Every structure is written in structure tokens, then in C-alpha cells.
Amino acid sequence: MVTECYEVWKSASGNSIASFASSNAAARAQLESDAKLLFTVSAGSYEAAMVEINRRLGLEPYKPVSEN
């Protein structure tokens, strides 16, 4: 199974959280200047990464948007 690394960042000033694939340089470039890397997750899909990210952040379980 191919896995990808996902990063989770938190901004101190806006108290915002961003998560994206480590390969996404455009997303990283848009982070606030005071953002700090909280952790990384390796997962086989975006959905699997979001399940783990939500668990680690203490959020409700991830529910993917329906494709209807």
C-alpha cells in the first residue's frame, strides 16, 4: 500500500489549524508566519489521514462528504 505523509499545523495568532499532504508546497506557503507543526500522519488515503488527525486533535470522528 502506498502511503503519503500529512502535516498538521496550528497558528498561534488566529488559532487556526491546517492539514495537508506534505507534498503540497502551495498549502504550506499559505500558512500564517507563526504556524507551528503539531504532528505528521502517514496514511494510505486522505480519508484515513483525516480519521487519525481528528482522533489526535480530540475532534468528532471524521465523516467524508457524500458524493451524491
C-alpha positions as CSV (number, residue, x, y, z in Angstrom):
1,M,0.0,0.0,0.0
2,V,1.3,3.4,-0.9
3,T,1.2,5.9,2.0
4,E,1.5,9.7,2.0
5,C,2.6,11.9,4.8
6,Y,0.2,14.6,6.0
7,E,1.1,17.6,8.2
8,V,-1.0,19.3,10.8
9,W,-0.1,22.9,11.6
10,K,-1.6,25.4,14.2
11,S,-1.4,29.1,14.1
12,A,-0.9,31.0,17.4
13,S,-2.4,34.3,16.2
14,G,-5.6,33.0,14.6
15,N,-5.8,29.7,16.5
16,S,-6.5,28.1,13.2
17,I,-5.5,24.5,12.2
18,A,-4.4,23.4,8.7
19,S,-3.8,19.9,7.4
20,F,-2.5,18.9,4.0
21,A,-0.2,16.4,2.3
22,S,3.5,17.1,2.9
23,S,4.0,17.3,-0.9
24,N,1.6,20.3,-1.1
25,A,4.0,23.2,-1.2
26,A,1.3,25.7,-2.2
27,A,-0.7,24.9,1.0
28,R,2.5,25.3,3.1
29,A,3.2,28.7,1.5
30,Q,-0.2,29.9,2.7
31,L,0.4,29.2,6.4
32,E,0.5,32.1,8.7
33,S,4.0,33.1,9.7
34,D,3.6,32.0,13.3
35,A,2.2,28.5,12.4
36,K,3.9,25.6,14.2
37,L,3.9,21.9,13.1
38,L,1.9,19.9,15.6
39,F,2.5,16.4,14.1
40,T,2.6,14.3,10.9
41,V,0.5,11.3,9.9
42,S,1.3,8.6,7.4
43,A,-1.8,7.2,5.7
44,G,-2.9,5.4,2.6
45,S,-5.6,7.9,1.7
46,Y,-6.8,11.4,2.6
47,E,-9.8,9.9,4.4
48,A,-7.6,7.6,6.5
49,A,-5.4,10.6,7.4
50,M,-8.4,12.7,8.4
51,V,-9.6,9.9,10.7
52,E,-6.3,9.9,12.5
53,I,-5.9,13.7,12.6
54,N,-9.4,14.2,14.1
55,R,-8.6,11.4,16.7
56,R,-5.3,13.1,17.7
57,L,-6.9,16.5,17.9
58,G,-9.8,15.2,20.1
59,L,-12.4,16.1,17.5
60,E,-15.5,14.2,16.4
61,P,-14.9,11.2,14.1
62,Y,-14.2,12.3,10.5
63,K,-17.1,11.9,8.2
64,P,-16.4,12.2,4.5
65,V,-18.7,14.3,2.4
66,S,-21.1,12.2,0.4
67,E,-20.5,12.1,-3.3
68,N,-24.2,12.2,-4.2
